[in-house]
Amino acid sequence: MNIIDLHCDALMKLANAKGKLKFANASYLDTNKQRLIKGKIKVQCFAVFIDQKIKTEYKFQAALEQIDLFFTEVLGNNPEMKQIKDWSDFYKLEEHEIGAMLTLEGVDAIGGDLYKLRLLYQLGVRSVGLTWNYANLAADGALEERGAGVTAFGKEIIKANNEHRVFTDVSHLCERAFWDVIELADYPIATHSNARALCDHQRNLTDEQARAMFQKGGTIHIVYAPQFLTTNDQAAIKDVIKHIDHFCMLGGVKQIGLGSDFDGIEQKVIGLENAAKTQNLINELLKYYNEDEVKGFAYQNFLNHLPK
């Protein structure tokens, strides 16, 4: 069964390796091309994430370097990889092709400059998270103790996302900022988040937040990071399914998707260690849900909620 995965950090790993990794088959990459093919990943979203340690004046350059690797290493050296730049591109992929879409994980790279954001739109960024775990000029993140909402500049970003039919990602926001996004965003999405009722971590969504996402027409994509799945030392595929079950009970059976966070997580779910193992999750889901529901989780729910 084909999969659309809303989040991985392969570009960060490629950038850190400084040309020493090949996207086609580098074993260090959870989402290399070989593994995407084996796992039947039909579309992989590639996040542009800038390390907090990089000086402010160099962050936009770092973002462009990752995007350059997307074009040269991911797409340029692998003709089967096709960029998703328009929402209609999801429906144009040939059987042997894999879609690749750029996303932005935190707007630190643009500083306070909306022109830089518009350039990223032109390059193909189609989902924008205002922040990572901490505060920036747009909002406070999930781990920021202050817990403030979206700033005036953040509101300008959301407005620009709406105008360009781009998703606004809530996955790393603190609760107050989340509610600001729900109020303002036409296209909210959680690219990699789980249920706080099952695992009490700031990065997870409360039931109230999840219901609000579903009511607004947003999708929530389950993340495979063990620390967001369970308080146990190890996580299994059944733990992933528990979070899907929980969101289904909240009314989200047609608004749940997958966002692995491969290449951004060190610990792994047993049996779901990289993209090649993704069909293990699908096979387990088919034991509990009918085929149409599982197809929804795998790809169809996301396609049904693309920006219009």
N, C-alpha and C positions, 0 to 999 in steps of 0.2 A: 504494500500500500504506500503510495506516494506521501511525502511529508513536506510541509512548509515549516521551517524552523526560524523563529523570529529573532534569535540572538546567538551570536558567537563572537569571540574575541580573537579570531585568527589574525586579523590585521595587526593587532598589538604584538602578537608573537612574531609575525613576519618582520615588523619594524625593529623589534628588539634584536632580532637575529642578524640584521644588517646584511641581507643578501645571502645568508648561508643556508636558508631553508627553501625548499621547492614545494610549492603548494600542491603539486601533483601527487606527491607520495611521502612527504616528510613525516616520519613516525612521531615526531614531537607535536604535530598538529592533530588535535582530536577531529578536526573537520577538513582534513586534506581531501583532494578530489577522489582518491580511491575509496576512502571511507564514506564519502557522500554517496557515491555510486552503490556501494554495498548496502548501505542503510536505506537506500531509495529516497534520499533527500532530494526532492524535486526543486525546491527553492531554499537557499540558505541566505539569511540576512547577516551582513557583516557590519559589526559596530565599529565606529571610530571612537576610541576611548583614549583620552590623554592623561597620562600619569600625573598625579597631583604634585610630584616632585619637580616637574618641568617648569622652568621659570615662565611667568606670564607672557613675556615678550616673544617666547619661542613656541607657544602652544598652537597657534594657527599654522605655523610652519610644520609642526609635528603632525597635525591633522592632515595637511596636504601630502606629507610624505606617506602616510598610511593610505590615503586615497590613490596616490600614484602607484603604490604596490598593488592596490585593487585592480587598477587598469593594466599594469605591466605584468605582474606575476600571476594574479588570479585569473584575469580574463585573457591577457595577451599571450600567455604561454599555454593556455588550455582552451582551445577553440570550442569545446563542449560547454564552457561556462558562458552564459549570456546575461548581460546586465538587464535588470528590471528597472526601468526608468519611468515608464508610464504604467498606470494601473492595468491597461489593456494588455501589457506585455506578459502578464501571468497566463494569458490564454493563447499566446503565440509560440510557446515553447514546443519544440519538436520532441519526439519520444526520447532521443538520445541526449538531449540538452538539459542542463541544470541552470536554473535561474539564480542570479546573485544580486542582492539589493543592499545598498548602503543605508546605514542608520547612524544617528549621532547619540552617544551616551554621555550626556552632559554638555552644556554649551560653553564651558570654560574657554574653548579654543577661539571663540569669536570675540571675547572680551565684551565690550559694550557696543559692538558694531553690527548692525543689522545687514549692512552690505555684505559682510563676510558670510552671514547666514544665507543670503540670497545666492551667493556664489556656490555654496554647498548644495542648495536646491538644484542649481544648474548642473552640478556634477552628479546628481542623482540621489542625494539624501532624501529619503521618503518617510522617515520617522525620527522625531527629535525628542529626546529626554532633556528636561531643563537642567537637571543636575545629576551628579553621581551621589555619593552618600553624605556629602557635606554641603556647606553653603557656598554660593557664588553670586554673581550679579543678578541672577534670574530668580532664585528660590533657595530654600533650605532643603537639604537632603534628609534621608531617613535617620542618619546617625548624628545629625546636628542637634545638640542639646537645646538650643534656642527654640527650634521648632516653629519658625516664622513661616509665613505664607509666600505666595508669589509676589515679586516686586513689580514696580511699574514697568521696568524693562522686560521682565518675564511675561507680563501681559501683552507687550508688543510682540514678543516672539510667538505667543499663542495665536494672536491675531494674524500674524504672517503665516503661520502653519495653516490656519483655517483658509486663508486666501489662496494658498498654493495647494490645497487639498492634501496636506501632509499630516500624518499622525502626531499627536502629542503624547509622549510616553510617560506614564505615572510611576513606573517601577521603582525608582529610587527616591521618590519624594517623601518628605515628612507628611504627617496627616493633614496639617492645616494647608499646606501647599497642594496636596491632593484635592481637597475640596474646592480650592480656587480653580484648579484645572477642570474639574467636573462642571463648574459653573460656566467657564469661558470657552472650553475646547469643543469644536464641532466633531473632532475625530479622536477621542481618547483611546488609548490602548495601554495594556500592561504587557510588555514584551517578555518579561521573565519575572513572575511573581507567584507566590503560593498563599495558602490560607493561614492566617495568624491563629485561628481557632484550633488548628492542629499542631502548629509549631510557632510558639510565641517569640517571633523575631521581628525587629522593627522593619525589616525589608518586606515582610509579608502583609497582606491586605486583611483588614477586619471584615467581618460579615457585612457590616454596614457599607463599607467601601465597595465590596464586591457587588452588592445589590445595586448600588449607585452606578457602577460601571455597566451592569447589564441593562439598567433602565435607560442609560444614555446611549445604548447601542455599541458599547465598547466590548472588546474581547480581552480575556485574561489568558496568558500563555504560561503554562506550568514550567518552572525551572527545575533542573536536575541537581542543583547544589544540595548536598546532604544536610548542611546546616540550616537550610530553609525548609527541609522536609520532615525532620525528626530530631528529637533530643537524644536519641540513641547514638552510640559510637559509629555505627554503620547504617547506611540506608539501602533498602532493597526496592525493586520495581513496585512491590505492593505499596510502598510509602508514596510513590508518585501517584498511583491510582487512588489512594485515599484522598489526596488533595483534589483530584478530578471529581471523585464522588461527592466531596463536600461542596464544591462549587455547583455541581449538578443539583444538589439538594436546595441550593439557594436560587435555583431557576436558570442556571447558566448552561444547560446542556448544549445549546446551540451557539454558545459564545465562549467556548473553551478551546484553546489551542496549545501549541508546544513552543517553548523557548529555552533551549537546552542550557545556554551559557557555557557550552564547550569552549575550551581554550581560555576561559576566564575563571575556571574552578580547578582546584588541585585535588580535592577529594572527589570521589566518584561513586555513583550508585552501582551496587553490585549487579552485573549483567547489563549495565548501561554506561560503559566506560568511555565510549567515543561514538561518533556518528554511525560507524559501521554496525553498532549494536542496536540501533533504533527499532528495528523490526521486532526485537525481543519485547519491547514495550507494547507494540501494536498487537502482537500475538497474545499477550496477557490481557489486554483490554478487550479483545474479542471473546474472552471467556465470560465477561460480565456485561458487555454492551452489544447491541446489535450492530451489524456492519455499517449501516448508515450513520449511526451515532459515532462510531470509531472513525469513519471517514471525515466526519465533522471535526473531531478533535485533531486529526492528522493534517487536514488542509481546508476542508470545505467551509467550516465556520468562519475562518479568516477571509476567504474569498467572498463570502456572503456579506461581509461588513467592510469592504473596501470603500474609501471615500468616493462619494458621488460627484 
